Amino acid sequence: MDAKKQIKVLCFGQKFEDSESKSQVRKNFSYKLHKSTDLTQQEEAPEVFIRKAFDSKNGIEKFNFQVKGYYYITHKRVLFKVHFRHTLNIKVQWKSKAFSPKKSEILT
């Protein structure tokens, strides 16, 4: 948190491991405050970004989900515009090279 720059960032991370895979999950929440004089307060829908990558050679899957937007709040009769960015990152490394199901005999 940086009170002078009016920024707040929260980060959480977790690691999991089982017999089939290793997983890492990261969650980030950031907020930046700006004084606003816009009294119309037309809010737009947040932007959503989704990225997925798969490395079949190393058995690694990556997933990134991000939401960016803003909303308005008032504090002591002052209008503020809060810009936010929420991010979820997931990385899974499969231990076995045969991580996808086998094809049926009909398809081969």
MIVEX-627168 format. One record per residue: residue number from 1; residue in three letters; x, y, z of N, C-alpha, C in turn. Coordinates in pm, 1 decimal. Last residue first. Example, Ala and Ser with C-alpha at 12.3 -4.5 7.8 and 13.67 -1.06 7.14 Angstrom:
<pts>
PT seq type      n.u      n.v      n.w     ca.u     ca.v     ca.w      c.u      c.v      c.w
PT   2  SER   1285.0   -225.0    708.0   1367.0   -106.0    714.0   1290.0      3.0    787.0
PT   1  ALA   1319.0   -569.0    780.0   1230.0   -450.0    780.0   1320.0   -330.0    780.0
</pts>
This chain:
<pts>
PT seq type      n.u      n.v      n.w     ca.u     ca.v     ca.w      c.u      c.v      c.w
PT 108  THR   -830.1  -4404.1  -3489.4   -697.3  -4434.9  -3547.4   -705.2  -4518.6  -3670.4
PT 107  LEU  -1089.5  -4376.1  -3399.7  -1025.4  -4260.6  -3460.9   -892.6  -4293.4  -3528.3
PT 106  ILE  -1141.8  -4622.5  -3284.7  -1221.8  -4581.2  -3399.7  -1152.8  -4465.8  -3473.9
PT 105  GLU   -985.8  -4640.7  -3060.5   -946.6  -4720.9  -3175.4  -1023.0  -4680.7  -3300.6
PT 104  SER   -929.7  -4311.5  -2916.6  -1000.8  -4438.5  -2927.2   -958.8  -4510.7  -3053.8
PT 103  LYS   -635.2  -4179.5  -2770.9   -736.6  -4179.2  -2876.0   -805.7  -4314.8  -2880.4
PT 102  LYS   -590.4  -4110.6  -2420.0   -553.8  -4181.2  -2542.9   -669.2  -4179.6  -2641.9
PT 101  PRO   -581.7  -3783.7  -2270.5   -640.1  -3918.4  -2286.1   -601.5  -3979.8  -2419.7
PT 100  SER   -267.1  -3638.8  -2174.9   -394.4  -3628.9  -2245.6   -449.3  -3768.9  -2265.2
PT  99  PHE    -31.6  -3703.2  -2049.1   -129.7  -3627.0  -1971.6   -262.0  -3611.5  -2044.8
PT  98  ALA    214.2  -3864.6  -2056.6     85.3  -3905.7  -2114.5    -26.2  -3835.4  -2037.1
PT  97  LYS    419.2  -3774.6  -1900.5    416.6  -3726.8  -2039.1    285.5  -3763.6  -2108.1
PT  96  SER    353.9  -3665.4  -1569.3    352.3  -3772.0  -1668.1    348.6  -3712.2  -1808.4
PT  95  LYS    339.0  -3418.3  -1443.2    454.4  -3504.5  -1418.6    465.7  -3613.6  -1523.9
PT  94  TRP    253.4  -3097.8  -1560.0    215.5  -3237.7  -1549.5    340.7  -3322.2  -1534.6
PT  93  GLN    215.9  -2800.5  -1413.4    317.8  -2881.9  -1478.9    284.2  -3027.5  -1452.2
PT  92  VAL     24.2  -2516.0  -1441.1     19.9  -2658.0  -1405.9    129.1  -2729.3  -1484.0
PT  91  LYS    -54.8  -2201.9  -1324.9     45.1  -2278.7  -1400.9     41.8  -2422.3  -1349.9
PT  90  ILE   -258.5  -1921.6  -1335.1   -248.7  -2062.3  -1295.7   -147.1  -2129.7  -1386.7
PT  89  ASN   -350.6  -1606.6  -1221.0   -254.3  -1682.4  -1300.8   -245.1  -1824.3  -1245.9
PT  88  LEU   -570.8  -1346.6  -1224.7   -556.2  -1484.0  -1177.2   -462.0  -1555.8  -1272.6
PT  87  THR   -619.6  -1008.4  -1133.1   -551.5  -1106.2  -1217.3   -545.8  -1241.4  -1147.3
PT  86  HIS   -774.8   -700.1  -1158.3   -774.0   -827.6  -1086.9   -716.2   -931.6  -1181.7
PT  85  ARG   -754.4   -364.5  -1122.6   -706.9   -473.5  -1208.3   -698.9   -598.7  -1121.3
PT  84  PHE   -923.8    -46.1  -1117.9   -885.8   -174.6  -1059.7   -835.8   -270.0  -1167.5
PT  83  HIS   -959.5    287.4  -1024.1   -920.3    195.8  -1131.4   -875.2     65.7  -1066.1
PT  82  VAL  -1199.5    488.2   -898.1  -1109.4    380.7   -858.0  -1084.9    290.5   -978.1
PT  81  LYS  -1255.8    821.0   -853.0  -1264.0    715.5   -954.1  -1157.7    612.3   -917.5
PT  80  PHE  -1437.4   1006.6   -610.4  -1314.8    939.4   -653.3  -1347.7    835.8   -760.1
PT  79  LEU  -1566.9   1302.1   -475.6  -1586.2   1193.4   -571.4  -1450.6   1138.9   -615.1
PT  78  VAL  -1628.5   1389.4   -143.4  -1537.4   1403.1   -256.7  -1556.1   1280.0   -345.0
PT  77  ARG  -1760.3   1358.5     97.2  -1822.0   1443.9     -5.4  -1729.1   1474.2   -123.2
PT  76  LYS  -1611.2   1156.6    222.6  -1616.8   1292.6    278.0  -1657.8   1393.8    171.5
PT  75  HIS  -1607.7    987.0    -70.1  -1552.3    984.1     64.8  -1542.9   1128.1    113.1
PT  74  THR  -1755.9    782.9   -317.7  -1744.2    913.2   -252.7  -1690.2    891.8   -112.2
PT  73  ILE  -1658.4    612.0   -620.0  -1697.1    612.6   -478.5  -1690.9    757.3   -428.2
PT  72  TYR  -1683.5    434.0   -928.4  -1681.2    560.4   -854.6  -1722.3    537.4   -710.2
PT  71  TYR  -1462.8    213.0  -1108.3  -1591.6    246.6  -1048.2  -1573.2    375.1   -967.5
PT  70  TYR  -1309.3     30.5  -1379.6  -1313.0    134.8  -1278.7  -1454.2    147.1  -1223.5
PT  69  GLY  -1096.6   -234.3  -1502.1  -1208.6   -142.9  -1510.5  -1197.9    -34.7  -1405.2
PT  68  LYS  -1004.0   -560.5  -1599.0   -964.6   -421.6  -1575.6  -1087.2   -333.2  -1589.0
PT  67  VAL   -914.8   -887.8  -1531.6  -1028.8   -796.8  -1543.2   -979.1   -657.1  -1507.5
PT  66  GLN   -769.9  -1183.5  -1657.3   -751.8  -1048.4  -1606.7   -876.3   -965.4  -1632.7
PT  65  PHE   -618.4  -1493.3  -1642.3   -749.1  -1427.2  -1648.5   -732.2  -1290.6  -1584.2
PT  64  ASN   -422.1  -1739.5  -1780.6   -421.3  -1604.2  -1726.3   -557.6  -1541.7  -1749.6
PT  63  PHE   -261.2  -2047.4  -1762.5   -389.7  -1981.4  -1779.3   -381.7  -1846.0  -1710.7
PT  62  LYS    -61.4  -2305.1  -1894.8    -68.9  -2174.2  -1828.9   -202.3  -2111.0  -1862.9
PT  61  GLU     85.0  -2624.4  -1866.8    -33.1  -2545.9  -1903.4    -29.5  -2415.8  -1825.8
PT  60  ILE    341.1  -2835.8  -1975.1    305.9  -2720.1  -1892.6    183.7  -2649.7  -1950.8
PT  59  GLY    496.9  -3040.4  -2096.5    377.6  -3072.7  -2017.7    334.5  -2960.8  -1925.5
PT  58  ASN    700.8  -2994.6  -2273.4    735.7  -2995.4  -2131.1    617.0  -3025.7  -2039.6
PT  57  LYS    558.2  -3025.7  -2514.2    690.9  -3085.2  -2499.0    728.7  -3097.9  -2351.4
PT  56  SER    328.0  -2875.5  -2495.7    314.7  -3021.3  -2492.3    450.3  -3090.1  -2474.4
PT  55  ASP    227.0  -2608.0  -2345.4    356.6  -2655.7  -2395.0    355.2  -2808.2  -2384.3
PT  54  PHE    -25.6  -2381.1  -2387.5      1.6  -2521.5  -2356.4    131.7  -2561.7  -2423.9
PT  53  ALA   -209.0  -2103.5  -2260.8    -97.3  -2157.3  -2338.0    -72.0  -2300.0  -2292.4
PT  52  LYS   -449.6  -1852.2  -2267.8   -418.7  -1989.0  -2229.1   -307.2  -2038.7  -2319.9
PT  51  ARG   -602.5  -1560.2  -2147.7   -495.7  -1620.2  -2226.9   -469.5  -1759.8  -2174.0
PT  50  ILE   -841.6  -1311.4  -2144.6   -814.8  -1451.1  -2110.2   -707.4  -1503.0  -2204.9
PT  49  PHE   -969.3  -1014.1  -2016.1   -866.8  -1074.5  -2100.8   -842.0  -1216.6  -2052.0
PT  48  VAL  -1219.8   -774.0  -2009.4  -1180.7   -907.0  -1965.0  -1082.7   -964.5  -2067.0
PT  47  GLU  -1309.4   -458.2  -1884.5  -1245.7   -534.5  -1991.8  -1198.6   -667.4  -1934.5
PT  46  PRO  -1631.4   -360.7  -1749.7  -1489.1   -392.7  -1736.8  -1438.9   -471.1  -1858.1
PT  45  ALA  -1842.2   -115.4  -1901.0  -1822.4   -253.6  -1857.7  -1672.2   -281.5  -1846.3
PT  44  GLU  -1835.0    216.6  -1768.6  -1826.8    121.8  -1878.9  -1807.6    -17.8  -1821.2
PT  43  GLU  -2032.3    471.0  -1623.9  -1943.0    356.7  -1607.0  -1950.2    267.2  -1729.5
PT  42  GLN  -2053.8    797.3  -1604.0  -2091.0    690.2  -1696.8  -1990.3    577.6  -1683.8
PT  41  GLN  -2065.2   1030.5  -1433.3  -2033.4    896.9  -1384.1  -2082.5    785.9  -1476.2
PT  40  THR  -2114.6   1301.6  -1438.2  -2204.2   1213.0  -1513.5  -2184.8   1067.8  -1472.3
PT  39  LEU  -1922.2   1446.6  -1308.3  -2046.7   1421.8  -1235.5  -2142.2   1329.5  -1310.5
PT  38  ASP  -1593.3   1445.0  -1278.1  -1695.1   1400.9  -1374.1  -1822.0   1363.8  -1298.5
PT  37  THR  -1388.9   1486.7  -1119.9  -1483.5   1598.0  -1126.3  -1597.1   1565.8  -1222.0
PT  36  SER  -1205.8   1280.7   -896.4  -1281.9   1296.8  -1018.9  -1373.2   1417.7  -1007.3
PT  35  LYS   -894.6   1153.4   -789.5  -1005.9   1245.3   -766.2  -1074.8   1269.5   -899.6
PT  34  HIS   -818.2    810.6   -799.9   -802.6    941.8   -863.4   -921.7   1027.8   -822.5
PT  33  LEU   -650.8    516.7   -688.9   -753.2    617.5   -664.3   -718.2    747.9   -735.1
PT  32  LYS   -614.9    184.1   -778.1   -554.1    317.3   -781.0   -665.1    420.9   -778.0
PT  31  TYR   -558.2   -152.1   -692.9   -652.9    -41.3   -695.7   -575.8     89.9   -694.1
PT  30  SER   -522.8   -498.6   -764.4   -464.2   -365.8   -749.3   -570.4   -259.0   -771.1
PT  29  PHE   -468.3   -823.6   -686.2   -575.2   -724.5   -685.9   -509.5   -588.3   -666.8
PT  28  ASN   -379.3  -1145.1   -794.0   -337.8  -1007.1   -770.5   -459.4   -916.2   -780.4
PT  27  LYS   -290.9  -1474.9   -732.4   -403.3  -1381.7   -744.2   -351.6  -1243.0   -708.2
PT  26  ARG   -156.5  -1773.9   -856.6   -130.2  -1638.6   -807.5   -252.3  -1552.4   -833.6
PT  25  VAL    -71.7  -2107.1   -819.0   -183.2  -2014.3   -838.9   -144.0  -1880.5   -777.3
PT  24  GLN     75.5  -2392.8   -950.6     99.7  -2265.0   -886.2    -16.9  -2173.4   -919.9
PT  23  SER    114.4  -2746.5   -924.5     35.2  -2629.8   -963.2     77.9  -2507.6   -883.6
PT  22  LYS    215.2  -3053.0  -1055.8    250.9  -2943.0   -966.5    175.3  -2820.7  -1016.0
PT  21  SER     59.4  -3383.8  -1084.5    100.1  -3250.5  -1129.8    149.3  -3162.6  -1015.6
PT  20  GLU      4.9  -3640.6   -985.3     -1.6  -3616.3  -1129.6     56.7  -3483.5  -1174.0
PT  19  SER     20.4  -3647.7   -708.9     92.0  -3751.2   -783.8     96.4  -3724.5   -934.3
PT  18  ASP     52.4  -3297.1   -629.8     -4.6  -3429.9   -608.1     71.2  -3528.1   -696.3
PT  17  GLU     86.6  -2977.4   -492.8    152.3  -3088.3   -561.9     79.2  -3217.3   -526.6
PT  16  PHE     56.6  -2623.3   -505.6     -1.6  -2754.5   -477.7     79.4  -2860.5   -551.4
PT  15  LYS     87.3  -2298.7   -378.6    147.6  -2407.9   -455.6     85.3  -2538.1   -408.9
PT  14  GLN    -22.3  -1961.4   -402.5    -36.1  -2095.4   -345.7     33.7  -2194.4   -438.1
PT  13  GLY    -43.0  -1615.1   -319.4     14.1  -1724.0   -397.6     -0.4  -1855.9   -325.1
PT  12  PHE   -165.4  -1287.0   -355.5   -175.0  -1415.3   -286.8   -115.6  -1522.1   -376.9
PT  11  CYS   -157.0   -939.4   -306.3   -109.7  -1054.8   -382.8   -117.7  -1179.5   -295.4
PT  10  LEU   -283.3   -615.3   -347.1   -289.6   -738.2   -266.7   -246.8   -854.6   -355.9
PT   9  VAL   -223.6   -274.7   -340.1   -203.2   -398.8   -414.4   -205.1   -514.7   -315.8
PT   8  LYS   -320.7     55.3   -378.6   -325.9    -60.3   -289.7   -314.9   -185.2   -376.9
PT   7  ILE   -235.9    397.1   -395.9   -235.9    265.8   -460.6   -242.8    158.6   -352.4
PT   6  GLN   -175.6    673.1   -351.4   -312.3    620.4   -344.2   -327.8    490.7   -423.2
PT   5  LYS     69.2    775.6   -314.5     29.5    753.3   -454.3   -112.7    699.2   -465.1
PT   4  LYS     60.9    781.4    -34.0     89.2    903.9   -109.6     44.8    891.4   -254.8
PT   3  ALA     15.1    515.6     43.2    -87.7    615.7     69.4    -64.7    743.8    -10.3
PT   2  ASP     57.1    219.7    -84.7    128.2    346.1    -90.5     25.5    457.4    -77.3
PT   1  MET     85.1   -117.6      0.0      0.0      0.0      0.0     89.5    123.7      0.0
</pts>
